[in-house]
Amino acid sequence: MNRDDKILKDASKLLKDNGVNFWICHGTLLGIVRENRILPWDGDIDLGVWDHETNKEQVTNIFESEGYLQELFFADVDSLHFYREGKNLDINFFKRSESIASWQGAVVMNGFLNKLIIHSAHIIYIKDFRTIKLPVGYIKAFFYLFFSGFFLLGRIIFPTSLKRKVHQSAVKRISYIGYSYPIELMVFKEIEYKGIVLQAPIDSEKYLELTYGSEWKIPKKDYIWYEDACNLKRD
């Protein structure tokens, strides 16, 4: 069993042992249904839970107690992000209404200034630098490093009012985008994947077609979810 399958097995057991109802979703569902594997170019293992029946603090405690590190972001998104052994694990909280189920993520708007301000706010509020990536090019990388040092110091010396302004500016540079599904598709069945019993949407092919389009069976390694998905919901 490879690393990805071990983490999926471990995460599934942790959630089951703690009575958390979940299912496979996003790229993890796509890989298992289409290719009977977790896609090697997919950086995340994705599991879905219902927001109305799942406590985020409980889920955080479950995984942190087992050595997973939480990846934090100051934007309010419908996911908890963990990582271990070089692999990301996303627990995605779906909201439901009478007609649809939806999940929402956060995407930084295009542009160097937008990314720089987001980067600065991240430094002020979040101690985890793992996801901060330097841009290509010496000049832009220099500015990133310069502002990193400045705002790292600012975490200590900036007054609360200035930190709040940085945060407010950063929030304005985020687009909230997610997926939506007809509620009738959010019924689940048990499947077995390499000895792991999992839940998946009962009509997984229809579910995947809604997100990835009619050609979902054709691999697309450069897929960008917030640009290419067919069922995007924007706020």
Rosetta blueprint (number, residue, H / E / L):
1 M L
2 N L
3 R H
4 D H
5 D H
6 K H
7 I H
8 L H
9 K H
10 D H
11 A H
12 S H
13 K H
14 L H
15 L H
16 K H
17 D H
18 N L
19 G L
20 V L
21 N L
22 F L
23 W E
24 I E
25 C L
26 H H
27 G H
28 T H
29 L H
30 L H
31 G H
32 I H
33 V H
34 R H
35 E H
36 N L
37 R L
38 I L
39 L L
40 P L
41 W L
42 D L
43 G L
44 D E
45 I E
46 D E
47 L E
48 G E
49 V E
50 W E
51 D H
52 H H
53 E H
54 T L
55 N L
56 K H
57 E H
58 Q H
59 V H
60 T H
61 N H
62 I H
63 F H
64 E H
65 S L
66 E L
67 G L
68 Y L
69 L E
70 Q E
71 E E
72 L L
73 F L
74 F L
75 A L
76 D L
77 V L
78 D L
79 S E
80 L E
81 H E
82 F E
83 Y E
84 R E
85 E L
86 G L
87 K E
88 N E
89 L E
90 D E
91 I E
92 N E
93 F E
94 F E
95 K E
96 R E
97 S L
98 E L
99 S L
100 I E
101 A E
102 S E
103 W E
104 Q E
105 G E
106 A E
107 V E
108 V E
109 M L
110 N L
111 G L
112 F H
113 L H
114 N H
115 K H
116 L H
117 I H
118 I H
119 H H
120 S H
121 A H
122 H H
123 I H
124 I H
125 Y H
126 I L
127 K L
128 D L
129 F L
130 R L
131 T L
132 I L
133 K L
134 L L
135 P L
136 V L
137 G L
138 Y H
139 I H
140 K H
141 A H
142 F H
143 F H
144 Y H
145 L H
146 F H
147 F H
148 S H
149 G H
150 F H
151 F H
152 L H
153 L H
154 G H
155 R H
156 I H
157 I H
158 F L
159 P L
160 T H
161 S H
162 L H
163 K H
164 R H
165 K H
166 V H
167 H H
168 Q H
169 S H
170 A H
171 V H
172 K L
173 R L
174 I E
175 S E
176 Y E
177 I E
178 G E
179 Y E
180 S E
181 Y E
182 P E
183 I H
184 E H
185 L H
186 M L
187 V L
188 F E
189 K E
190 E E
191 I E
192 E E
193 Y E
194 K L
195 G L
196 I E
197 V E
198 L E
199 Q E
200 A E
201 P E
202 I L
203 D L
204 S H
205 E H
206 K H
207 Y H
208 L H
209 E H
210 L H
211 T H
212 Y H
213 G L
214 S L
215 E L
216 W L
217 K L
218 I L
219 P L
220 K L
221 K L
222 D L
223 Y L
224 I L
225 W H
226 Y H
227 E H
228 D H
229 A L
230 C L
231 N L
232 L E
233 K E
234 R E
235 D L
